[in-house]
Amino acid sequence: MSRRKIEGLIAEGRAIIIVDGKVLKVYLVTLIKTGRNLTLGRQVDTWLRYYPGGDKAIMHMVGRDATDEVNALHSPEAQLRMDAYQIGSIRGRWTNFLPPIQGGRFRPFEEEEDRVEDEGEGEVVSVQESSSHSTSLSNSPVFDTMIFGSEGIRRRNEQHMADDDASSISSFSSLDITGIDEEDKKVHLDSHTQRELELDLAKYPRLDPVTQDDITRRYRALDQRIRLEGLYQCNYTSYLVEICRYTFLFSMFLLSLRRGWYALSGLFLGMFWHQLVFTAHDAGHMGITHNFTVDTIIGIVIADFLGGLSLGWWKRNHNVHHIVTNSPEHDPDIEHMPFLAISHRFFESLRSTYYDRIMTYDTLAKFAVRYQKYLYYPILTLGRFNLYRLSWEYLILGLGPRKGPAWWHRWLEIAGQVFFWT
């Protein structure tokens, strides 16, 4: 398939990702029979809703090469099932689009008008132009990149190397430095931030295709070496140590509670919950048995039955964090307004694509952020109650998959919540 056709499909609202040169459409459509003809009907059974890792993670990969992300976060069985959604393939290097959720814009495909362009492009997708340019600062990372202070950045601008299209690595999905006024770049930037930016731009690899492709090759070679040496295989003996630790902490909690030592029992309970999340994290990443069903059950038992938190909510949240790490508009792990701000970007009342709301920098936020270094630990004492709220919201509103291989997760989690709170 040509790049132009793929752009047109995305413009129609279809979620398209690239995996190992395969073009995958991540939803199904109905076929309506009219006489002897079959026509496409309305969209049904959107795969995004049934994806166990959360719909938001997929949305951040639309129009992008998701090969490394899919290989890292999915079992071989899941990767094989993805072949059923293949609608075409590409040859050559794929230049990423900016996903619609991040502000990318796409042109509809018109058969007659685009025929010449499509035929000229062929199936070798290596062009640098993209229609999905962003015109807002809202798609930049934690610290806005700046044109001044780095000869490499000035050289990339002069050569128009399409930094906003990034590379085949999704870590750079939010980076866009072309066509932005100097005044906009200096908004809310103090001298310390400018110095940090200059140091980063001088220290880290360039974003041109040649450099990024070399990084990709090296990463894949390292991943293959780790697999061959068996370093991804779980050491179950270590989990016996963890089980002993959990048993000790929970026993001390019960003993202290029975003796009336409430402060001490609360301390042991807190330590018990704190240690549990490490194993829940491993299970959520399918890193214990590497079996989707078994690791999911382990994670739900730990998170829901013993901790009162939703594993499904955590996976939906955490996978987005891995895809767009530390991007203020997109990464829910750093979106704590109006109480905490870890970047000057939050002073601009950004819109969260995860929570689908404006993170308003209002009077309360200005006060809290001003004293956040003093309020950090007091706010943290209430943090678990916010996690409970997010877990309930996820389960009650049915934000997770209701059909497909993960349909039963919600009901087991609800059972876990009932067990925990009763």
URDA-V103063 format. One record per residue. N is the residue number from 1. RES is the residue in three letters. PHI is phi in whole degrees, -180 to 180 (NA if undefined). OMEGA is omega in whole degrees, -180 to 180 (* if undefined). BURIAL is # if it has 24 or more other ideal C-beta (glycine too) atoms within 12 Angstrom, else .. Layout:
# URDA-V103063
n=N res=RES phi=PHI omega=OMEGA burial=BURIAL
n=N res=RES phi=PHI omega=OMEGA burial=BURIAL
This chain:
# URDA-V103063
n=1 res=MET phi=NA omega=179 burial=#
n=2 res=SER phi=-82 omega=177 burial=#
n=3 res=ARG phi=-61 omega=-178 burial=#
n=4 res=ARG phi=-65 omega=179 burial=#
n=5 res=LYS phi=-67 omega=179 burial=#
n=6 res=ILE phi=-64 omega=177 burial=#
n=7 res=GLU phi=-61 omega=180 burial=#
n=8 res=GLY phi=-64 omega=178 burial=#
n=9 res=LEU phi=-63 omega=179 burial=#
n=10 res=ILE phi=-66 omega=178 burial=#
n=11 res=ALA phi=-62 omega=178 burial=#
n=12 res=GLU phi=-78 omega=179 burial=.
n=13 res=GLY phi=100 omega=-179 burial=.
n=14 res=ARG phi=-86 omega=179 burial=#
n=15 res=ALA phi=-91 omega=-177 burial=#
n=16 res=ILE phi=-115 omega=174 burial=#
n=17 res=ILE phi=-129 omega=180 burial=#
n=18 res=ILE phi=-112 omega=179 burial=#
n=19 res=VAL phi=-136 omega=180 burial=#
n=20 res=ASP phi=52 omega=179 burial=#
n=21 res=GLY phi=80 omega=179 burial=.
n=22 res=LYS phi=-94 omega=176 burial=#
n=23 res=VAL phi=-94 omega=-177 burial=#
n=24 res=LEU phi=-109 omega=175 burial=#
n=25 res=LYS phi=-104 omega=-171 burial=#
n=26 res=VAL phi=-97 omega=164 burial=#
n=27 res=TYR phi=-150 omega=179 burial=#
n=28 res=LEU phi=-106 omega=175 burial=#
n=29 res=VAL phi=-125 omega=178 burial=.
n=30 res=THR phi=-82 omega=173 burial=.
n=31 res=LEU phi=-111 omega=-178 burial=.
n=32 res=ILE phi=-105 omega=-179 burial=.
n=33 res=LYS phi=-91 omega=177 burial=.
n=34 res=THR phi=-122 omega=-175 burial=.
n=35 res=GLY phi=69 omega=179 burial=.
n=36 res=ARG phi=-98 omega=-175 burial=.
n=37 res=ASN phi=-107 omega=174 burial=.
n=38 res=LEU phi=-112 omega=179 burial=.
n=39 res=THR phi=-124 omega=179 burial=.
n=40 res=LEU phi=-76 omega=178 burial=.
n=41 res=GLY phi=-101 omega=-179 burial=.
n=42 res=ARG phi=-73 omega=180 burial=.
n=43 res=GLN phi=-67 omega=177 burial=.
n=44 res=VAL phi=-137 omega=173 burial=.
n=45 res=ASP phi=48 omega=-179 burial=.
n=46 res=THR phi=-57 omega=-178 burial=#
n=47 res=TRP phi=-64 omega=179 burial=#
n=48 res=LEU phi=-55 omega=-178 burial=#
n=49 res=ARG phi=-71 omega=-175 burial=#
n=50 res=TYR phi=-102 omega=-178 burial=#
n=51 res=TYR phi=-71 omega=-175 burial=#
n=52 res=PRO phi=-62 omega=-179 burial=#
n=53 res=GLY phi=-83 omega=179 burial=#
n=54 res=GLY phi=101 omega=-177 burial=#
n=55 res=ASP phi=-66 omega=-176 burial=#
n=56 res=LYS phi=-64 omega=180 burial=#
n=57 res=ALA phi=-61 omega=179 burial=#
n=58 res=ILE phi=-65 omega=-177 burial=#
n=59 res=MET phi=-62 omega=178 burial=#
n=60 res=HIS phi=-79 omega=178 burial=#
n=61 res=MET phi=-109 omega=-179 burial=#
n=62 res=VAL phi=-61 omega=180 burial=#
n=63 res=GLY phi=80 omega=-175 burial=#
n=64 res=ARG phi=-121 omega=173 burial=#
n=65 res=ASP phi=-80 omega=-176 burial=#
n=66 res=ALA phi=-104 omega=-174 burial=#
n=67 res=THR phi=-57 omega=-176 burial=#
n=68 res=ASP phi=-69 omega=179 burial=#
n=69 res=GLU phi=-66 omega=179 burial=#
n=70 res=VAL phi=-65 omega=-180 burial=#
n=71 res=ASN phi=-64 omega=-177 burial=.
n=72 res=ALA phi=-79 omega=-170 burial=#
n=73 res=LEU phi=-111 omega=-177 burial=#
n=74 res=HIS phi=-132 omega=178 burial=#
n=75 res=SER phi=-74 omega=176 burial=#
n=76 res=PRO phi=-57 omega=179 burial=.
n=77 res=GLU phi=-64 omega=179 burial=.
n=78 res=ALA phi=-66 omega=179 burial=#
n=79 res=GLN phi=-65 omega=177 burial=#
n=80 res=LEU phi=-67 omega=180 burial=.
n=81 res=ARG phi=-66 omega=-179 burial=.
n=82 res=MET phi=-66 omega=-179 burial=#
n=83 res=ASP phi=-61 omega=179 burial=.
n=84 res=ALA phi=-67 omega=-178 burial=.
n=85 res=TYR phi=-101 omega=-179 burial=#
n=86 res=GLN phi=-74 omega=178 burial=.
n=87 res=ILE phi=-120 omega=-180 burial=#
n=88 res=GLY phi=173 omega=179 burial=.
n=89 res=SER phi=-150 omega=178 burial=.
n=90 res=ILE phi=-126 omega=175 burial=#
n=91 res=ARG phi=-122 omega=-180 burial=.
n=92 res=GLY phi=88 omega=-177 burial=.
n=93 res=ARG phi=-79 omega=178 burial=.
n=94 res=TRP phi=-93 omega=175 burial=#
n=95 res=THR phi=-97 omega=-171 burial=#
n=96 res=ASN phi=-68 omega=166 burial=#
n=97 res=PHE phi=-83 omega=169 burial=#
n=98 res=LEU phi=-84 omega=-175 burial=#
n=99 res=PRO phi=-59 omega=179 burial=#
n=100 res=PRO phi=-55 omega=-178 burial=#
n=101 res=ILE phi=-65 omega=179 burial=#
n=102 res=GLN phi=-99 omega=177 burial=#
n=103 res=GLY phi=104 omega=179 burial=#
n=104 res=GLY phi=-66 omega=180 burial=#
n=105 res=ARG phi=-121 omega=-172 burial=.
n=106 res=PHE phi=-130 omega=-180 burial=#
n=107 res=ARG phi=-89 omega=174 burial=#
n=108 res=PRO phi=-61 omega=-180 burial=.
n=109 res=PHE phi=-90 omega=177 burial=#
n=110 res=GLU phi=-106 omega=-171 burial=.
n=111 res=GLU phi=-54 omega=-175 burial=.
n=112 res=GLU phi=-72 omega=-175 burial=.
n=113 res=GLU phi=-67 omega=-174 burial=.
n=114 res=ASP phi=-98 omega=-175 burial=.
n=115 res=ARG phi=-63 omega=-179 burial=.
n=116 res=VAL phi=-64 omega=180 burial=.
n=117 res=GLU phi=-62 omega=-178 burial=.
n=118 res=ASP phi=-66 omega=-180 burial=#
n=119 res=GLU phi=-68 omega=179 burial=.
n=120 res=GLY phi=-68 omega=-179 burial=.
n=121 res=GLU phi=-76 omega=-179 burial=#
n=122 res=GLY phi=66 omega=-177 burial=.
n=123 res=GLU phi=-102 omega=179 burial=.
n=124 res=VAL phi=-88 omega=-174 burial=.
n=125 res=VAL phi=-92 omega=-179 burial=#
n=126 res=SER phi=-137 omega=-179 burial=.
n=127 res=VAL phi=-72 omega=-177 burial=#
n=128 res=GLN phi=-98 omega=-177 burial=#
n=129 res=GLU phi=-72 omega=178 burial=.
n=130 res=SER phi=-145 omega=177 burial=#
n=131 res=SER phi=-87 omega=-173 burial=#
n=132 res=SER phi=-94 omega=178 burial=#
n=133 res=HIS phi=-81 omega=177 burial=#
n=134 res=SER phi=-104 omega=179 burial=#
n=135 res=THR phi=-110 omega=-176 burial=.
n=136 res=SER phi=-125 omega=175 burial=#
n=137 res=LEU phi=-69 omega=-174 burial=#
n=138 res=SER phi=-69 omega=-180 burial=#
n=139 res=ASN phi=-105 omega=-180 burial=#
n=140 res=SER phi=-89 omega=-177 burial=#
n=141 res=PRO phi=-78 omega=-176 burial=#
n=142 res=VAL phi=-55 omega=177 burial=#
n=143 res=PHE phi=-116 omega=-179 burial=#
n=144 res=ASP phi=-62 omega=175 burial=#
n=145 res=THR phi=-75 omega=-173 burial=#
n=146 res=MET phi=-125 omega=-178 burial=#
n=147 res=ILE phi=-73 omega=-178 burial=#
n=148 res=PHE phi=-79 omega=174 burial=.
n=149 res=GLY phi=93 omega=180 burial=#
n=150 res=SER phi=-151 omega=180 burial=#
n=151 res=GLU phi=-61 omega=-180 burial=.
n=152 res=GLY phi=-64 omega=179 burial=#
n=153 res=ILE phi=-66 omega=179 burial=#
n=154 res=ARG phi=-63 omega=-180 burial=.
n=155 res=ARG phi=-67 omega=179 burial=.
n=156 res=ARG phi=-67 omega=179 burial=#
n=157 res=ASN phi=-66 omega=-177 burial=#
n=158 res=GLU phi=-66 omega=-178 burial=.
n=159 res=GLN phi=-89 omega=179 burial=.
n=160 res=HIS phi=52 omega=-175 burial=.
n=161 res=MET phi=-89 omega=171 burial=#
n=162 res=ALA phi=55 omega=178 burial=#
n=163 res=ASP phi=-64 omega=-177 burial=#
n=164 res=ASP phi=-72 omega=175 burial=#
n=165 res=ASP phi=-84 omega=177 burial=#
n=166 res=ALA phi=61 omega=-176 burial=#
n=167 res=SER phi=-130 omega=180 burial=#
n=168 res=SER phi=-81 omega=-180 burial=#
n=169 res=ILE phi=-109 omega=-172 burial=#
n=170 res=SER phi=-73 omega=-180 burial=#
n=171 res=SER phi=-61 omega=-177 burial=#
n=172 res=PHE phi=-104 omega=-173 burial=#
n=173 res=SER phi=-66 omega=-175 burial=#
n=174 res=SER phi=-104 omega=-172 burial=#
n=175 res=LEU phi=-81 omega=-180 burial=#
n=176 res=ASP phi=-150 omega=-176 burial=#
n=177 res=ILE phi=-119 omega=-175 burial=#
n=178 res=THR phi=-88 omega=172 burial=#
n=179 res=GLY phi=74 omega=-179 burial=.
n=180 res=ILE phi=-112 omega=-178 burial=#
n=181 res=ASP phi=-63 omega=179 burial=.
n=182 res=GLU phi=-62 omega=-179 burial=.
n=183 res=GLU phi=-63 omega=179 burial=.
n=184 res=ASP phi=-65 omega=-179 burial=.
n=185 res=LYS phi=-69 omega=-175 burial=#
n=186 res=LYS phi=-90 omega=-179 burial=.
n=187 res=VAL phi=-64 omega=176 burial=.
n=188 res=HIS phi=63 omega=180 burial=#
n=189 res=LEU phi=-95 omega=176 burial=#
n=190 res=ASP phi=-93 omega=-175 burial=.
n=191 res=SER phi=-66 omega=180 burial=.
n=192 res=HIS phi=-65 omega=179 burial=.
n=193 res=THR phi=-63 omega=179 burial=#
n=194 res=GLN phi=-63 omega=179 burial=#
n=195 res=ARG phi=-64 omega=179 burial=.
n=196 res=GLU phi=-63 omega=179 burial=.
n=197 res=LEU phi=-64 omega=-179 burial=#
n=198 res=GLU phi=-64 omega=178 burial=#
n=199 res=LEU phi=-65 omega=180 burial=.
n=200 res=ASP phi=-64 omega=-178 burial=#
n=201 res=LEU phi=-66 omega=178 burial=#
n=202 res=ALA phi=-81 omega=-173 burial=.
n=203 res=LYS phi=-91 omega=-172 burial=.
n=204 res=TYR phi=-91 omega=-178 burial=.
n=205 res=PRO phi=-61 omega=178 burial=.
n=206 res=ARG phi=-69 omega=-178 burial=#
n=207 res=LEU phi=-101 omega=179 burial=#
n=208 res=ASP phi=-70 omega=-175 burial=#
n=209 res=PRO phi=-56 omega=-177 burial=#
n=210 res=VAL phi=-63 omega=-179 burial=.
n=211 res=THR phi=-65 omega=-178 burial=.
n=212 res=GLN phi=-69 omega=177 burial=#
n=213 res=ASP phi=-66 omega=178 burial=#
n=214 res=ASP phi=-66 omega=177 burial=.
n=215 res=ILE phi=-63 omega=179 burial=#
n=216 res=THR phi=-61 omega=179 burial=#
n=217 res=ARG phi=-61 omega=-180 burial=.
n=218 res=ARG phi=-67 omega=178 burial=.
n=219 res=TYR phi=-62 omega=-178 burial=#
n=220 res=ARG phi=-67 omega=177 burial=.
n=221 res=ALA phi=-67 omega=178 burial=.
n=222 res=LEU phi=-65 omega=179 burial=.
n=223 res=ASP phi=-61 omega=179 burial=.
n=224 res=GLN phi=-65 omega=179 burial=.
n=225 res=ARG phi=-64 omega=179 burial=.
n=226 res=ILE phi=-63 omega=179 burial=.
n=227 res=ARG phi=-65 omega=-179 burial=.
n=228 res=LEU phi=-65 omega=180 burial=.
n=229 res=GLU phi=-86 omega=176 burial=.
n=230 res=GLY phi=72 omega=-176 burial=.
n=231 res=LEU phi=-76 omega=176 burial=.
n=232 res=TYR phi=-84 omega=-179 burial=.
n=233 res=GLN phi=-75 omega=-174 burial=.
n=234 res=CYS phi=-75 omega=173 burial=#
n=235 res=ASN phi=-93 omega=-174 burial=.
n=236 res=TYR phi=-68 omega=177 burial=.
n=237 res=THR phi=-61 omega=179 burial=.
n=238 res=SER phi=-64 omega=180 burial=.
n=239 res=TYR phi=-73 omega=172 burial=.
n=240 res=LEU phi=-64 omega=176 burial=.
n=241 res=VAL phi=-63 omega=180 burial=.
n=242 res=GLU phi=-63 omega=180 burial=#
n=243 res=ILE phi=-61 omega=177 burial=.
n=244 res=CYS phi=-63 omega=179 burial=.
n=245 res=ARG phi=-64 omega=180 burial=.
n=246 res=TYR phi=-63 omega=-180 burial=#
n=247 res=THR phi=-62 omega=179 burial=.
n=248 res=PHE phi=-63 omega=-177 burial=.
n=249 res=LEU phi=-63 omega=-180 burial=#
n=250 res=PHE phi=-69 omega=178 burial=#
n=251 res=SER phi=-66 omega=178 burial=.
n=252 res=MET phi=-67 omega=175 burial=#
n=253 res=PHE phi=-63 omega=180 burial=#
n=254 res=LEU phi=-65 omega=-180 burial=.
n=255 res=LEU phi=-64 omega=180 burial=.
n=256 res=SER phi=-65 omega=179 burial=.
n=257 res=LEU phi=-65 omega=180 burial=.
n=258 res=ARG phi=-66 omega=180 burial=.
n=259 res=ARG phi=-81 omega=-180 burial=.
n=260 res=GLY phi=86 omega=178 burial=.
n=261 res=TRP phi=-89 omega=-169 burial=.
n=262 res=TYR phi=-67 omega=179 burial=.
n=263 res=ALA phi=-64 omega=180 burial=.
n=264 res=LEU phi=-68 omega=178 burial=.
n=265 res=SER phi=-65 omega=177 burial=.
n=266 res=GLY phi=-64 omega=178 burial=.
n=267 res=LEU phi=-63 omega=180 burial=.
n=268 res=PHE phi=-67 omega=178 burial=#
n=269 res=LEU phi=-65 omega=178 burial=#
n=270 res=GLY phi=-62 omega=178 burial=#
n=271 res=MET phi=-65 omega=178 burial=.
n=272 res=PHE phi=-61 omega=178 burial=#
n=273 res=TRP phi=-63 omega=-178 burial=#
n=274 res=HIS phi=-60 omega=-179 burial=.
n=275 res=GLN phi=-73 omega=-178 burial=#
n=276 res=LEU phi=-60 omega=-172 burial=#
n=277 res=VAL phi=-65 omega=179 burial=#
n=278 res=PHE phi=-67 omega=178 burial=#
n=279 res=THR phi=-71 omega=176 burial=#
n=280 res=ALA phi=-61 omega=176 burial=#
n=281 res=HIS phi=-61 omega=179 burial=#
n=282 res=ASP phi=-62 omega=-180 burial=#
n=283 res=ALA phi=-66 omega=179 burial=#
n=284 res=GLY phi=-63 omega=177 burial=#
n=285 res=HIS phi=-90 omega=-180 burial=#
n=286 res=MET phi=56 omega=-175 burial=#
n=287 res=GLY phi=-105 omega=-179 burial=#
n=288 res=ILE phi=-97 omega=178 burial=#
n=289 res=THR phi=-98 omega=-176 burial=.
n=290 res=HIS phi=67 omega=175 burial=#
n=291 res=ASN phi=-107 omega=-173 burial=.
n=292 res=PHE phi=-57 omega=-176 burial=#
n=293 res=THR phi=-69 omega=-177 burial=.
n=294 res=VAL phi=-64 omega=-179 burial=.
n=295 res=ASP phi=-66 omega=177 burial=#
n=296 res=THR phi=-65 omega=179 burial=#
n=297 res=ILE phi=-63 omega=178 burial=#
n=298 res=ILE phi=-59 omega=-179 burial=#
n=299 res=GLY phi=-64 omega=-180 burial=#
n=300 res=ILE phi=-68 omega=178 burial=#
n=301 res=VAL phi=-60 omega=-178 burial=#
n=302 res=ILE phi=-71 omega=-173 burial=#
n=303 res=ALA phi=-72 omega=-174 burial=#
n=304 res=ASP phi=-86 omega=-175 burial=#
n=305 res=PHE phi=-70 omega=-176 burial=#
n=306 res=LEU phi=-101 omega=-176 burial=#
n=307 res=GLY phi=-114 omega=179 burial=#
n=308 res=GLY phi=76 omega=-179 burial=#
n=309 res=LEU phi=-114 omega=-177 burial=#
n=310 res=SER phi=-88 omega=175 burial=#
n=311 res=LEU phi=-68 omega=179 burial=#
n=312 res=GLY phi=-62 omega=176 burial=#
n=313 res=TRP phi=-61 omega=-178 burial=#
n=314 res=TRP phi=-62 omega=-179 burial=#
n=315 res=LYS phi=-64 omega=179 burial=#
n=316 res=ARG phi=-62 omega=-180 burial=#
n=317 res=ASN phi=-72 omega=-171 burial=#
n=318 res=HIS phi=-71 omega=178 burial=#
n=319 res=ASN phi=-65 omega=176 burial=#
n=320 res=VAL phi=-64 omega=178 burial=#
n=321 res=HIS phi=-58 omega=-180 burial=#
n=322 res=HIS phi=-70 omega=-177 burial=#
n=323 res=ILE phi=-77 omega=-177 burial=#
n=324 res=VAL phi=-126 omega=-173 burial=#
n=325 res=THR phi=-59 omega=173 burial=#
n=326 res=ASN phi=63 omega=172 burial=#
n=327 res=SER phi=-89 omega=-172 burial=#
n=328 res=PRO phi=-56 omega=-178 burial=#
n=329 res=GLU phi=-77 omega=-167 burial=#
n=330 res=HIS phi=-118 omega=-174 burial=#
n=331 res=ASP phi=-88 omega=-178 burial=#
n=332 res=PRO phi=-67 omega=-179 burial=#
n=333 res=ASP phi=-70 omega=178 burial=#
n=334 res=ILE phi=-120 omega=-180 burial=#
n=335 res=GLU phi=-99 omega=-175 burial=#
n=336 res=HIS phi=-122 omega=178 burial=#
n=337 res=MET phi=-68 omega=11 burial=#
n=338 res=PRO phi=-94 omega=-173 burial=#
n=339 res=PHE phi=-96 omega=-177 burial=#
n=340 res=LEU phi=-136 omega=176 burial=#
n=341 res=ALA phi=-135 omega=-180 burial=#
n=342 res=ILE phi=-104 omega=179 burial=.
n=343 res=SER phi=-151 omega=176 burial=#
n=344 res=HIS phi=-64 omega=180 burial=#
n=345 res=ARG phi=-60 omega=-179 burial=#
n=346 res=PHE phi=-71 omega=177 burial=#
n=347 res=PHE phi=-74 omega=-178 burial=#
n=348 res=GLU phi=-100 omega=-178 burial=#
n=349 res=SER phi=54 omega=-178 burial=.
n=350 res=LEU phi=-70 omega=174 burial=#
n=351 res=ARG phi=-98 omega=178 burial=#
n=352 res=SER phi=-82 omega=177 burial=#
n=353 res=THR phi=-77 omega=179 burial=#
n=354 res=TYR phi=-80 omega=-179 burial=#
n=355 res=TYR phi=-88 omega=179 burial=#
n=356 res=ASP phi=55 omega=178 burial=.
n=357 res=ARG phi=-154 omega=177 burial=.
n=358 res=ILE phi=-84 omega=175 burial=.
n=359 res=MET phi=-88 omega=-170 burial=#
n=360 res=THR phi=-68 omega=175 burial=.
n=361 res=TYR phi=-91 omega=-174 burial=#
n=362 res=ASP phi=-98 omega=-177 burial=.
n=363 res=THR phi=-61 omega=178 burial=.
n=364 res=LEU phi=-61 omega=-180 burial=.
n=365 res=ALA phi=-64 omega=180 burial=#
n=366 res=LYS phi=-61 omega=179 burial=.
n=367 res=PHE phi=-69 omega=-176 burial=.
n=368 res=ALA phi=-66 omega=-179 burial=#
n=369 res=VAL phi=-67 omega=180 burial=#
n=370 res=ARG phi=-61 omega=-178 burial=.
n=371 res=TYR phi=-114 omega=-173 burial=.
n=372 res=GLN phi=-65 omega=179 burial=.
n=373 res=LYS phi=-68 omega=176 burial=.
n=374 res=TYR phi=-93 omega=-175 burial=.
n=375 res=LEU phi=-89 omega=-173 burial=.
n=376 res=TYR phi=-55 omega=-177 burial=.
n=377 res=TYR phi=-70 omega=174 burial=.
n=378 res=PRO phi=-58 omega=178 burial=.
n=379 res=ILE phi=-65 omega=-178 burial=.
n=380 res=LEU phi=-65 omega=179 burial=.
n=381 res=THR phi=-66 omega=179 burial=.
n=382 res=LEU phi=-100 omega=-174 burial=.
n=383 res=GLY phi=-61 omega=-178 burial=.
n=384 res=ARG phi=-65 omega=178 burial=.
n=385 res=PHE phi=-65 omega=175 burial=.
n=386 res=ASN phi=-68 omega=177 burial=.
n=387 res=LEU phi=-66 omega=175 burial=#
n=388 res=TYR phi=-60 omega=-179 burial=#
n=389 res=ARG phi=-61 omega=-180 burial=.
n=390 res=LEU phi=-64 omega=179 burial=#
n=391 res=SER phi=-66 omega=179 burial=#
n=392 res=TRP phi=-63 omega=179 burial=#
n=393 res=GLU phi=-60 omega=-180 burial=.
n=394 res=TYR phi=-62 omega=-176 burial=#
n=395 res=LEU phi=-78 omega=-177 burial=#
n=396 res=ILE phi=-67 omega=-179 burial=.
n=397 res=LEU phi=-80 omega=179 burial=.
n=398 res=GLY phi=65 omega=-178 burial=.
n=399 res=LEU phi=-75 omega=178 burial=#
n=400 res=GLY phi=-92 omega=-179 burial=#
n=401 res=PRO phi=-66 omega=177 burial=#
n=402 res=ARG phi=-108 omega=177 burial=.
n=403 res=LYS phi=-134 omega=180 burial=.
n=404 res=GLY phi=82 omega=-175 burial=#
n=405 res=PRO phi=-66 omega=-177 burial=.
n=406 res=ALA phi=-110 omega=-175 burial=#
n=407 res=TRP phi=-62 omega=-174 burial=.
n=408 res=TRP phi=-84 omega=-177 burial=.
n=409 res=HIS phi=-59 omega=-176 burial=#
n=410 res=ARG phi=-60 omega=-176 burial=#
n=411 res=TRP phi=-72 omega=176 burial=.
n=412 res=LEU phi=-67 omega=178 burial=#
n=413 res=GLU phi=-68 omega=177 burial=#
n=414 res=ILE phi=-62 omega=176 burial=#
n=415 res=ALA phi=-61 omega=178 burial=.
n=416 res=GLY phi=-64 omega=179 burial=#
n=417 res=GLN phi=-66 omega=178 burial=#
n=418 res=VAL phi=-62 omega=178 burial=.
n=419 res=PHE phi=-62 omega=-177 burial=.
n=420 res=PHE phi=-65 omega=-172 burial=#
n=421 res=TRP phi=-86 omega=177 burial=.
n=422 res=THR phi=-108 omega=* burial=.
